Amino acid sequence: MTLTDEQSKQIDELLRPSNLEETPAAEKDPKTLFTEFVVAAAGREADAGVSRATNKTRVTEYLNLFGLDFADAAGIPYAFCAAGLGWVACEGYCQMDPTIDFADPPTSVFRKVVPTINQFYFLPHPSCARMVEQAKVRANWVGDVSNPPLPGWLVFYNWSGGEDAQHVGIVEAASASTLRTIEFNTSIVVGGSQRNGGVVARKIRDQARRFVIGYIATYQRPSA
């Protein structure tokens, strides 16, 4: 996604922190608990069959979280894989903290928790490239893709064999030979665009693992 300077400034202002506290968990590490809630929230969007064609309002909510409309000035719909992931990250965080009440649409409440997610978990942003850039600065970027990721990690792809992040999803389950994800703005049609297909869906990425360029580790593997 290409943003104007004004759009980038607006998003940077949204991310500005103010008296932040990570939501505590009773029995689990907060980061582990957070990713469980986010995966669940993403799964609900996929199960509902959200897409540009079937639910333009919801897709617009994903983008509005970052001050973007459904489409640009030329009428071309914005890519929303990263924006949708940011949206469910906010939903997961709010559901993890029962003191947070959010209505429908929850945009104003979600915007208040974006800085907290940015500080304690990962950078919510409509640009995959910015997310990866920040993860590398924070040293939670995993460029070695030989080992399976953990559920809740963010997975980034480049479909043309390059190194730039073109698409992002969230890992639902993985092993040495399997990769199950939930992705925004993908396709469920054979031959459809995997990076701009307009659909929220669960994906089997076993054969597409060769396109994975890395992961954002939203939490660490437990010590042996």
N, C-alpha and C positions, 0 to 999 in steps of 0.2 A: 504494500500500500504506500502510495506517495502522498505526503501531507504538505500543505502550504506552510509557510513560516508562521502565519497567524494561528493555524490549527495546532501546530506543534507547541507554540507558546501557551495556548489554552489548555492543552493536555498537561504540560509541565506544571502549570498553576494548580491543576486538579490534584497532582501528585504531591504537592507541597505538604510536609508533615506539620502536625500541631498537637502537642501533648498526647502522644500515642502510647497505648498499652496493648500488648499482645493478650488476646483472650485466653485465660487459663483453662486447662482441662482437668477434670477430676482424677482420671486414672491414666490418661494417655498423654504422650508428648503433644503439645499444641499443634505442631506442624503435621504430625501424623493424622490427628483428628481433623484438622482443617482439610487436608487432601481428601479424606474420606467423604466429607460433606460436599466438596467441590465435584468429585466424581459422581456422587449421587445426584447433584443438581444438573450436571451435564447429561446424565442418563435420562432424566425426566424430560429434558428438551428433545433428546433424540426419540424417546418413546412417544412424545406428542407429535412427532413428524414435522417439526418446525422447518419451514423453508421460505425462501423469498416468495414462492408462488402461493403457498398455503397460509402463511402468517406474516405478512409484510409488517404488521404492527410490532410483532415481537422482534423481528430482525432489526427494525428501526430502533427499538429500545436498546439492543446491544450497542448500536453505533452511537445513540444519543448519550450513553454513559460518558462518552469521550467528546461530546459536543459535535458529533458528525450527524448528518442527515442520511436518509436511505441511499441517496445518490448524489453525485457531484453536480457542479453547475451545468455540465454537458448532458446530464441525465443518465450517466453511467453509474450503476449501483456500486457502492463501495464493497470491497472484499471485507468479510466479517469473521474470518476464522479466529483471529486474535481478539477482536472486540467481544465476540461471543464467549470466549474463554474468560475474559476479564469480567464479564457480566455474571457468569455462574460462580466465579471466585467470590464476588461480592455477595451473591445469594448464599453460598455455602458459609461464608464468614458470619453473616447475619443470623443464619439458622443455628450456627454453633453457639452463638451468644443469645440466650433467651431474653435478655434485657432489651434487645434491639427489635423494635416494631417497624415493619415496613409494609406499605400499601401497594396497590397495583394501579399505575406503574410505580415501581420503587426507585426510580432514577435518583431523586434527591437524596434518599437515604443511602443508596449504594455509593454515590459520589463522596459521601462523608467517610466511608470506610476504605476507599481506594488508597489513600496515603498509608493506612495501617497495613494493608496487604503488601504494598510496595516495600515498606520498611522491614516487615517480619517474614515475608513469604517469597514473593517474586514481583517483578514489575508488571502490573496490568497495563497494557498498551495496545492500540490497534495495529501497531507495526511489529511484525515478527522480528525484523532486523534489530529494532530497539530493545526488544526483550532479550535477544541473544547477547547483544552488546553489553547490557547491564549485568546479565548473568556471568559473563566472563570477568567483569570488574569485581563482582562479588565472590568469584571462585566457586560458584555452584553450577558451572557449565560442565557437562560430561561429554567430551568429544570422542572418547573411546566407546564405540558402540558395539564392541565385541561381547560385552556382558549384558544380560537382560536388565531393563529398567525396573524400578519398583512401581506399583500402582500409585497413581497420583502424580508421577513425574510428567513433565511436559515434553512432548516429542516433536522435533522439527525436521522438515523434509526439504529436499531440493529435487524436483522431478526431472531436471535436465542434466543431472550429474555434476552440478557445480557445488560451491561451498556456501552460497548465500541462502538464508532461510526464506523459503517461499510459502510455507504452510506450517501450521501448528495444530496439534491435538493433545489430548490428555490420555495417559495410559490407564486402561481399565484392568488389564492383566497381561503378563508376559512370562515367557520362559526362554530357554535357549533357542527354541525353534518357532515360537509363536509370539505374536504381538497383537493384542486387542486394544482398540482405542475408541474414544468418542471424539468426533471432529465436527467443527462448524464450517459451513461453506464448502462442503465436499459434494460428492455425487454418489448416488446409488445405482446409476445407469452404467452399463458396460460401455467403456469408451468415453464416459463423461469426465469433465474436468474435476480433478481431485483437489485442486487448490481454489477453484472459484465456481463450484457447481451449485451453490445456493441452498444446500440441504444440510441439516444437522442429523448425523447418523452415527451409529456404531459401525466400526470398520474392522475387518480382519486384514491385517497388514503383514501376514507371514511372508508373502512374496514381494512385498514392497519394502522390506527392511533394508534393501540395498540403497534406497533413496533417503534413509535416515542420516542426517548429518550430526545429530547430537541431541542431548536432553538437558533440561533444567531440572536438577535434583531439588525438588521442593522439600525433601527431608533426606536424611542420610541413612544408609544401611546400618542396622544394629551391629555393635561390636561383637566379634566372635567370642 
